[in-house]
Amino acid sequence: MEKHQISESFYQVKSRDRVGGTIKTDVFKLESGIFEAFSSYWQDEDERTVGFASSFDDDYAIMQSRKSLRKEWKEEYTLA
């Protein structure tokens, strides 16, 4: 997992999965030391399906936001 640093408190990570393709995760570090991660599928132009998680460990926040994204995506597209 390669972290692309944008600023001191913000970076992006890209990865792939078998469910929906390339996942883009935006990670923000708050002043409190908590990391907030927002994941979305790269091809989802309007990024309407988003996974979110927060943690004191950035890698854990990323992992949980991706898990949340997969869950949201499956629910949305199995109901459609």
ChimeraX attribute file (.defattr): number of C-alpha atoms within 10 A of each C-alpha:
attribute: neighborCount
match mode: 1-to-1
recipient: residues
	/A:1	7
	/A:2	8
	/A:3	13
	/A:4	12
	/A:5	12
	/A:6	11
	/A:7	8
	/A:8	8
	/A:9	13
	/A:10	17
	/A:11	16
	/A:12	17
	/A:13	17
	/A:14	17
	/A:15	14
	/A:16	12
	/A:17	11
	/A:18	6
	/A:19	11
	/A:20	16
	/A:21	12
	/A:22	16
	/A:23	21
	/A:24	20
	/A:25	26
	/A:26	21
	/A:27	27
	/A:28	20
	/A:29	18
	/A:30	12
	/A:31	8
	/A:32	7
	/A:33	13
	/A:34	15
	/A:35	22
	/A:36	22
	/A:37	29
	/A:38	22
	/A:39	28
	/A:40	27
	/A:41	27
	/A:42	17
	/A:43	12
	/A:44	13
	/A:45	8
	/A:46	9
	/A:47	12
	/A:48	10
	/A:49	16
	/A:50	21
	/A:51	22
	/A:52	21
	/A:53	21
	/A:54	19
	/A:55	16
	/A:56	14
	/A:57	12
	/A:58	19
	/A:59	14
	/A:60	15
	/A:61	21
	/A:62	25
	/A:63	16
	/A:64	20
	/A:65	25
	/A:66	26
	/A:67	16
	/A:68	20
	/A:69	23
	/A:70	22
	/A:71	14
	/A:72	14
	/A:73	19
	/A:74	14
	/A:75	11
	/A:76	11
	/A:77	8
	/A:78	7
	/A:79	6
	/A:80	6
